[in-house]
Amino acid sequence: MNKTPEFVGKYKIIREIGRGATATVYLAENPHYPEPVAVKLIRFDDKAKDEAKWNRRLLKLLRAEMDVSKRLDHPNIIKIFDTAIEKEYAYIVMEYFPGSTLEQYCSFQKLLPLHRTIGIIFKCAMALDYAYRQGIVHRDIKPANILVDEKDNVKITDFGLALNISKKSDADSTFIMGVGSPAYMSPEQIKGYPLNQKTDLFSLGVVLFHMLTGRLPFRAKNPAQLIYKIINAEPPSVSQINAEVPEQLDAIIRKAREKDLYSRYKNGADFAKDLSAVRYKIVDDKSVPMDTTRFSVLRKMSFFTEFEDVEIWEILRISRWRRVDSNTLLLREGDSDQRFGLIVDGKVELSVDGHRVSELMAGEVFGELAYLDLLDRKHPHTAVSVSTMTYIELNPAALSLATDECQEAFRSRLVTMVAQRLGAAYRELSKYGPPAERITASGFGMELQLVDN
């Protein structure tokens, strides 16, 4: 780990404020400027052959950022004051902005109020529109490259991957295949097609989706699957995940993320204009902190061990939280009502034909068989509360509105639970059955032999 330098060029270092894979950012004093600045220091290492290749790429990106900085002067884009390239290191002196990245506002429990989110993305759209009019495409728009402070002042940073579309020769351009962050990349960027402002607007649409839902439009187990989905699949609507999002905002995000370039917003100004229209209709700007108590309860339950946080938030949104007294009829045997419940606390007695079958505890599900049965769709048992209890009630119609990932996780967990119960029922029934006739005293009479063809 490199020691913090006392000076970088003529700039006196105060302290480290950030560190990445290729650079360290310091807060520094400028001898000719009253306000502090941020110095991004990149050290080169020529010891290894692959390092030298990487250094050449860094130099290319650095020169691109230097070139871009001369052309961009916008209140929502980080200003570049100075740059230098030495033999063993290079540095960029930037405007110091005491904010944090949008990453912290991309989890469901920390989502910003609608009016603030729209205001932030509005400023980004206008900044990207300005950059494109100067001939610059950012190419790596993501929450980590957008800074915001407590007053929602916004700064887009890291134009090192920017494409200077005014250059006539591809050999002179800063284009490097694969730049950008895959989850936020547009279909044309993944395919390596020529880029314009619309690729940044697509990425900004993904950022808006993330900030409104706490999840990305597409999730995948590997990069290949993610790329396939970005190019071919349609994501869930935002209001499907967050019921507070108005339909008009749904339409704006769909337009920003159109796979067809001709259907996508043609410029950032149009994107911003539509956002402004929605923002104008939001009357209540008061932020009500989200109650995370129920989320915390479900997060600790073994039933939800394999669920992502955002999927638990989805379940809370589409379910009903119920509290009932003891001896309350919850489900009746033979009814075709497919609602089912997950016990939060208390106990439930299951019975068939008036005979007790089992008693369920917190973390267990009742009534799920009617939901899983795609033919009869009737409850095979009666469920009655044994004590005062709390449970979440799920309606199949509401569950069908959840994302595919949430439905898949829920059905998978239910099937596993039913299989385990069936296995336990077999073991219990075996206690009352006669001895098996096909097993000898020494074991099985004959074992199945597998023969290769």
C-alpha positions as CSV (number, residue, x, y, z in Angstrom):
1,M,0.0,0.0,0.0
2,N,1.5,3.3,-1.1
3,K,2.1,6.0,1.5
4,T,0.1,9.2,1.3
5,P,2.4,11.8,-0.4
6,E,2.9,15.2,1.0
7,F,2.6,16.9,-2.4
8,V,1.4,15.9,-5.8
9,G,2.8,18.4,-8.2
10,K,2.2,21.8,-6.6
11,Y,-0.8,20.6,-4.6
12,K,-0.4,19.9,-0.9
13,I,-2.2,16.7,0.2
14,I,-4.6,17.0,3.1
15,R,-6.0,13.5,3.3
16,E,-7.2,10.5,1.2
17,I,-10.9,10.6,0.3
18,G,-11.2,7.7,-2.1
19,R,-9.5,4.7,-3.6
20,G,-10.2,2.6,-6.7
21,A,-8.6,-0.2,-8.7
22,T,-6.4,2.2,-10.7
23,A,-6.3,5.5,-8.8
24,T,-6.3,7.2,-5.4
25,V,-8.2,10.4,-4.8
26,Y,-6.9,13.0,-2.2
27,L,-8.3,16.2,-0.8
28,A,-5.6,18.8,-1.5
29,E,-4.9,22.5,-1.2
30,N,-4.4,24.7,-4.3
31,P,-1.8,27.4,-3.8
32,H,-3.6,29.7,-6.3
33,Y,-7.2,28.8,-5.4
34,P,-9.0,29.4,-2.1
35,E,-11.2,26.3,-2.2
36,P,-9.8,22.7,-1.7
37,V,-9.5,20.5,-4.7
38,A,-9.6,16.7,-5.4
39,V,-6.4,15.1,-6.9
40,K,-6.8,11.8,-8.6
41,L,-3.4,10.1,-8.6
42,I,-2.6,7.2,-11.0
43,R,0.7,5.4,-10.4
44,F,2.3,3.3,-13.2
45,D,4.1,0.0,-12.9
46,D,6.2,-1.2,-15.7
47,K,7.6,-4.3,-14.0
48,A,5.4,-6.7,-15.7
49,K,4.5,-7.0,-19.4
50,D,0.8,-7.0,-18.8
51,E,1.2,-4.1,-16.4
52,A,2.8,-2.1,-19.2
53,K,-0.1,-2.8,-21.5
54,W,-2.5,-1.8,-18.7
55,N,-0.5,1.4,-18.2
56,R,-0.8,2.3,-21.9
57,R,-4.6,1.9,-21.6
58,L,-4.6,4.1,-18.5
59,L,-2.7,6.8,-20.3
60,K,-5.2,6.6,-23.2
61,L,-8.1,7.1,-20.8
62,L,-6.3,9.8,-19.0
63,R,-5.6,11.8,-22.1
64,A,-9.3,11.3,-23.1
65,E,-10.3,12.8,-19.7
66,M,-7.9,15.7,-20.3
67,D,-9.3,16.3,-23.7
68,V,-12.9,16.1,-22.5
69,S,-12.3,18.4,-19.6
70,K,-11.4,21.3,-22.0
71,R,-14.8,21.1,-23.6
72,L,-17.1,20.6,-20.6
73,D,-18.2,23.4,-18.3
74,H,-21.6,22.6,-16.7
75,P,-22.8,22.9,-13.1
76,N,-23.7,19.2,-13.0
77,I,-20.4,17.9,-14.3
78,I,-17.2,17.8,-12.2
79,K,-14.8,20.4,-13.4
80,I,-11.2,19.5,-14.3
81,F,-8.6,22.2,-13.4
82,D,-5.3,20.6,-14.2
83,T,-3.7,17.4,-15.5
84,A,-0.2,16.1,-15.7
85,I,1.5,12.9,-17.0
86,E,4.9,12.0,-15.6
87,K,7.1,8.9,-16.1
88,E,5.9,7.0,-13.0
89,Y,2.5,8.6,-12.4
90,A,-0.2,10.9,-13.7
91,Y,-2.7,13.0,-11.9
92,I,-5.9,15.0,-12.5
93,V,-6.9,18.0,-10.4
94,M,-10.7,18.2,-10.1
95,E,-13.3,20.3,-8.4
96,Y,-13.9,18.9,-4.8
97,F,-17.5,18.0,-4.3
98,P,-18.3,16.8,-0.7
99,G,-21.1,14.4,-1.7
100,S,-21.4,10.7,-2.0
101,T,-22.3,8.4,-4.9
102,L,-25.9,7.4,-5.8
103,E,-25.0,3.8,-4.9
104,Q,-26.2,4.3,-1.3
105,Y,-29.7,5.1,-2.6
106,C,-30.1,1.9,-4.7
107,S,-31.2,-0.4,-2.0
108,F,-35.0,-0.7,-1.3
109,Q,-34.7,0.3,2.4
110,K,-32.8,3.5,1.5
111,L,-34.7,4.7,-1.6
112,L,-35.2,8.4,-1.8
113,P,-38.6,10.0,-2.1
114,L,-40.0,10.2,-5.6
115,H,-39.6,13.9,-6.0
116,R,-35.9,13.8,-5.0
117,T,-35.1,10.9,-7.3
118,I,-36.8,12.6,-10.3
119,G,-35.0,15.8,-9.5
120,I,-31.6,14.1,-9.5
121,I,-32.1,12.2,-12.7
122,F,-33.5,15.4,-14.3
123,K,-30.2,17.2,-13.6
124,C,-28.2,14.2,-15.0
125,A,-30.3,14.2,-18.2
126,M,-29.7,17.9,-18.8
127,A,-25.9,17.5,-18.1
128,L,-25.7,14.6,-20.6
129,D,-27.6,16.6,-23.1
130,Y,-25.0,19.4,-22.7
131,A,-22.1,17.0,-23.0
132,Y,-23.5,15.5,-26.2
133,R,-23.9,19.0,-27.7
134,Q,-20.2,19.4,-27.1
135,G,-19.6,16.1,-28.9
136,I,-19.1,13.9,-25.8
137,V,-20.7,10.6,-24.9
138,H,-19.9,9.4,-21.4
139,R,-20.4,5.6,-22.0
140,D,-20.2,4.6,-18.3
141,I,-23.2,6.2,-16.6
142,K,-23.9,4.3,-13.3
143,P,-24.7,5.2,-9.7
144,A,-20.9,5.1,-8.8
145,N,-20.2,7.9,-11.3
146,I,-22.9,10.2,-10.1
147,L,-22.3,12.3,-6.9
148,V,-25.0,14.0,-4.9
149,D,-25.0,16.0,-1.6
150,E,-27.6,16.5,1.0
151,K,-29.2,19.4,-0.9
152,D,-29.5,17.1,-4.1
153,N,-26.7,19.0,-5.9
154,V,-25.5,16.6,-8.6
155,K,-22.2,16.1,-10.3
156,I,-21.4,13.5,-13.0
157,T,-17.8,12.3,-12.8
158,D,-15.3,10.0,-14.4
159,F,-15.4,11.0,-18.1
160,G,-12.2,8.9,-18.6
161,L,-14.2,6.4,-20.8
162,A,-15.9,9.2,-22.8
163,L,-16.2,9.0,-26.5
164,N,-15.2,12.1,-28.5
165,I,-17.6,11.7,-31.4
166,S,-16.2,14.7,-33.3
167,K,-13.0,12.8,-34.1
168,K,-13.0,11.6,-37.6
169,S,-10.7,8.6,-37.2
170,D,-11.4,5.5,-35.1
171,A,-7.7,5.2,-34.6
172,D,-7.6,8.6,-32.9
173,S,-10.7,8.0,-30.8
174,T,-10.7,6.8,-27.3
175,F,-13.1,4.0,-28.0
176,I,-12.2,0.8,-26.3
177,M,-14.3,-2.3,-26.7
178,G,-16.2,-3.4,-23.6
179,V,-15.9,-0.1,-21.6
180,G,-18.8,0.6,-19.3
181,S,-20.5,-1.4,-16.6
182,P,-22.4,-4.4,-18.1
183,A,-25.6,-4.0,-15.9
184,Y,-26.0,-0.4,-17.1
185,M,-24.9,-0.8,-20.7
186,S,-27.2,-0.4,-23.7
187,P,-27.8,-3.2,-26.3
188,E,-25.8,-1.3,-28.9
189,Q,-22.9,-0.8,-26.6
190,I,-22.8,-4.5,-25.8
191,K,-22.9,-5.3,-29.5
192,G,-20.1,-2.9,-30.2
193,Y,-22.2,-0.7,-32.5
194,P,-21.5,3.1,-33.1
195,L,-22.6,5.1,-30.1
196,N,-24.4,8.4,-29.6
197,Q,-26.1,10.2,-26.8
198,K,-28.9,7.6,-26.7
199,T,-26.6,5.0,-25.1
200,D,-26.1,7.4,-22.1
201,L,-29.8,7.9,-21.8
202,F,-30.4,4.1,-21.8
203,S,-27.9,3.8,-18.9
204,L,-29.5,6.7,-17.1
205,G,-32.9,4.9,-17.5
206,V,-31.3,1.9,-15.7
207,V,-30.0,4.1,-12.9
208,L,-33.5,5.6,-12.5
209,F,-35.0,2.1,-12.4
210,H,-32.5,1.1,-9.8
211,M,-33.2,4.1,-7.6
212,L,-36.9,3.5,-7.7
213,T,-37.0,-0.2,-7.1
214,G,-33.8,-1.1,-5.2
215,R,-32.8,-3.6,-7.9
216,L,-31.5,-3.7,-11.4
217,P,-33.9,-4.4,-14.3
218,F,-32.1,-7.7,-15.0
219,R,-30.4,-10.1,-12.7
220,A,-28.5,-13.1,-13.9
221,K,-26.2,-15.8,-12.6
222,N,-23.4,-15.0,-15.1
223,P,-22.4,-12.2,-17.5
224,A,-23.5,-14.2,-20.6
225,Q,-27.0,-14.5,-19.2
226,L,-27.1,-10.8,-18.3
227,I,-26.0,-9.8,-21.7
228,Y,-28.7,-12.0,-23.3
229,K,-31.4,-10.4,-21.2
230,I,-30.3,-6.9,-21.9
231,I,-30.4,-7.5,-25.6
232,N,-33.5,-9.7,-25.8
233,A,-35.7,-9.6,-22.6
234,E,-38.1,-7.1,-21.3
235,P,-37.7,-6.1,-17.6
236,P,-40.6,-5.8,-15.1
237,S,-42.3,-2.5,-14.9
238,V,-41.2,-0.2,-12.1
239,S,-44.7,0.1,-10.6
240,Q,-44.8,-3.8,-10.4
241,I,-42.0,-3.6,-7.8
242,N,-42.8,-0.2,-6.2
243,A,-46.5,0.6,-6.0
244,E,-45.8,4.3,-5.3
245,V,-44.4,4.9,-8.8
246,P,-47.0,6.5,-11.0
247,E,-47.8,4.9,-14.4
248,Q,-46.5,8.0,-16.3
249,L,-43.0,7.4,-14.8
250,D,-43.3,3.8,-15.9
251,A,-43.7,5.0,-19.4
252,I,-40.8,7.4,-19.2
253,I,-38.4,4.6,-18.0
254,R,-39.6,2.3,-20.8
255,K,-38.9,5.0,-23.4
256,A,-35.4,5.7,-22.0
257,R,-34.6,2.0,-22.0
258,E,-36.1,1.1,-25.5
259,K,-33.9,-1.4,-27.3
260,D,-34.9,0.2,-30.6
261,L,-32.9,3.4,-30.9
262,Y,-35.6,5.1,-33.0
263,S,-38.1,4.6,-30.1
264,R,-35.8,5.8,-27.4
265,Y,-35.5,9.5,-26.3
266,K,-33.6,11.4,-29.0
267,N,-31.9,13.6,-26.4
268,G,-31.5,14.3,-22.7
269,A,-33.6,17.5,-22.9
270,D,-36.7,15.5,-24.0
271,F,-36.0,12.9,-21.2
272,A,-35.7,15.8,-18.7
273,K,-38.9,17.4,-20.0
274,D,-41.0,14.3,-19.4
275,L,-39.5,13.9,-15.9
276,S,-40.3,17.5,-15.1
277,A,-44.0,16.9,-16.1
278,V,-44.2,13.9,-13.6
279,R,-42.4,15.9,-10.9
280,Y,-44.9,18.7,-11.3
281,K,-47.8,16.4,-10.5
282,I,-46.3,15.1,-7.2
283,V,-47.9,17.4,-4.7
284,D,-46.6,15.9,-1.4
285,D,-42.9,16.4,-1.1
286,K,-42.8,15.2,2.5
287,S,-40.6,12.2,3.1
288,V,-42.0,9.5,5.4
289,P,-39.3,7.1,6.6
290,M,-39.9,3.5,5.5
291,D,-40.9,1.2,8.4
292,T,-38.3,-1.5,8.3
293,T,-39.6,-3.4,11.3
294,R,-41.6,-6.0,9.4
295,F,-38.8,-6.4,6.9
296,S,-36.4,-7.2,9.7
297,V,-38.8,-9.8,11.1
298,L,-39.1,-11.6,7.7
299,R,-35.4,-11.3,6.9
300,K,-34.6,-13.4,10.0
301,M,-37.0,-16.2,9.1
302,S,-35.5,-19.4,7.7
303,F,-38.2,-19.4,5.0
304,F,-36.6,-16.3,3.4
305,T,-33.0,-17.4,3.7
306,E,-32.6,-17.7,-0.1
307,F,-34.5,-14.5,-0.9
308,E,-32.8,-11.3,-1.9
309,D,-33.7,-8.2,0.2
310,V,-35.7,-6.7,-2.7
311,E,-37.8,-9.8,-3.0
312,I,-38.8,-9.6,0.7
313,W,-39.8,-6.0,0.1
314,E,-41.9,-7.2,-2.8
315,I,-43.6,-9.8,-0.5
316,L,-44.4,-7.1,2.0
317,R,-45.9,-5.0,-0.7
318,I,-48.2,-7.6,-2.1
319,S,-49.2,-9.4,1.1
320,R,-51.4,-8.5,4.0
321,W,-50.1,-8.5,7.6
322,R,-52.8,-10.1,9.8
323,R,-53.2,-10.4,13.6
324,V,-56.0,-12.8,14.8
325,D,-57.2,-14.2,18.1
326,S,-57.1,-17.8,19.2
327,N,-59.6,-20.3,17.8
328,T,-60.0,-18.3,14.5
329,L,-60.9,-20.2,11.4
330,L,-58.3,-19.3,8.8
331,L,-59.0,-21.8,6.0
332,R,-61.8,-24.4,5.5
333,E,-61.3,-27.9,4.1
334,G,-62.8,-28.1,0.6
335,D,-62.8,-24.4,-0.1
336,S,-61.4,-23.3,-3.5
337,D,-60.0,-20.0,-2.0
338,Q,-56.3,-20.2,-2.8
339,R,-55.1,-17.7,-0.3
340,F,-52.4,-19.1,2.0
341,G,-50.4,-17.8,5.0
342,L,-46.9,-17.7,6.5
343,I,-46.9,-17.8,10.3
344,V,-44.9,-14.9,11.9
345,D,-45.7,-15.8,15.5
346,G,-48.2,-18.1,17.2
347,K,-49.5,-21.6,16.2
348,V,-51.9,-23.1,13.7
349,E,-53.7,-26.4,13.9
350,L,-54.4,-28.4,10.7
351,S,-57.2,-30.9,10.6
352,V,-58.8,-33.2,8.1
353,D,-62.4,-34.6,8.6
354,G,-62.3,-33.2,12.1
355,H,-59.1,-35.1,13.0
356,R,-56.0,-33.2,14.0
357,V,-53.1,-33.7,11.5
358,S,-50.4,-31.3,12.8
359,E,-49.6,-28.1,14.6
360,L,-47.5,-25.5,12.7
361,M,-45.2,-23.0,14.3
362,A,-43.7,-19.6,13.3
363,G,-41.9,-19.7,10.0
364,E,-44.2,-22.4,8.5
365,V,-46.8,-22.1,5.8
366,F,-50.4,-23.2,5.8
367,G,-52.9,-23.4,2.9
368,E,-50.1,-23.7,0.3
369,L,-51.4,-26.9,-1.2
370,A,-54.4,-25.3,-2.9
371,Y,-52.0,-22.7,-4.4
372,L,-49.6,-25.4,-5.7
373,D,-52.4,-27.7,-7.0
374,L,-53.0,-26.6,-10.6
375,L,-56.0,-29.0,-11.1
376,D,-58.3,-29.3,-8.0
377,R,-57.2,-26.0,-6.4
378,K,-59.0,-26.8,-3.1
379,H,-57.8,-26.8,0.5
380,P,-57.3,-30.4,1.7
381,H,-57.4,-29.4,5.3
382,T,-58.9,-26.9,7.8
383,A,-56.6,-24.3,9.5
384,V,-57.5,-22.8,12.9
385,S,-55.3,-20.5,15.1
386,V,-54.3,-22.2,18.4
387,S,-53.4,-18.9,20.0
388,T,-53.3,-15.2,19.3
389,M,-51.1,-15.2,16.2
390,T,-49.6,-13.0,13.4
391,Y,-49.3,-14.2,9.8
392,I,-48.8,-12.7,6.4
393,E,-51.6,-13.6,4.0
394,L,-50.8,-14.1,0.3
395,N,-53.2,-14.0,-2.5
396,P,-52.2,-15.8,-5.8
397,A,-53.6,-12.9,-7.8
398,A,-51.3,-10.5,-6.0
399,L,-48.4,-12.8,-6.1
400,S,-48.7,-13.0,-9.9
401,L,-47.9,-9.3,-10.0
402,A,-44.5,-9.9,-8.4
403,T,-41.4,-10.1,-10.5
404,D,-40.5,-13.5,-12.1
405,E,-37.5,-13.8,-9.7
406,C,-39.8,-13.3,-6.6
407,Q,-42.4,-15.8,-7.8
408,E,-39.7,-18.4,-8.7
409,A,-38.1,-18.0,-5.2
410,F,-41.5,-18.3,-3.5
411,R,-42.6,-21.4,-5.4
412,S,-39.3,-23.1,-5.0
413,R,-39.4,-22.6,-1.3
414,L,-43.0,-23.8,-1.0
415,V,-42.2,-27.0,-3.1
416,T,-39.2,-27.7,-0.8
417,M,-41.3,-27.3,2.3
418,V,-44.1,-29.5,1.0
419,A,-41.5,-32.2,0.0
420,Q,-40.1,-32.1,3.5
421,R,-43.5,-32.4,5.1
422,L,-44.4,-35.3,2.8
423,G,-41.2,-37.1,3.8
424,A,-42.1,-36.6,7.5
425,A,-45.6,-37.8,6.9
426,Y,-44.3,-41.0,5.3
427,R,-42.1,-41.6,8.3
428,E,-45.0,-41.1,10.7
429,L,-47.3,-43.4,8.7
430,S,-44.7,-46.1,8.7
431,K,-45.2,-46.5,12.4
432,Y,-48.7,-47.7,11.9
433,G,-48.2,-49.8,8.8
434,P,-47.5,-53.6,8.6
435,P,-44.0,-54.8,7.9
436,A,-42.9,-54.5,4.3
437,E,-43.4,-57.8,2.4
438,R,-40.6,-57.3,-0.1
439,I,-37.7,-56.9,2.3
440,T,-35.9,-59.9,3.6
441,A,-34.3,-60.2,7.0
442,S,-30.9,-59.4,5.5
443,G,-32.2,-56.5,3.4
444,F,-33.7,-56.2,-0.1
445,G,-34.3,-59.3,-2.0
446,M,-32.8,-58.0,-5.2
447,E,-31.2,-54.6,-6.0
448,L,-31.7,-52.7,-9.3
449,Q,-28.7,-53.1,-11.5
450,L,-27.8,-50.3,-14.0
451,V,-26.5,-51.6,-17.3
452,D,-24.7,-49.5,-19.8
453,N,-25.8,-50.0,-23.4
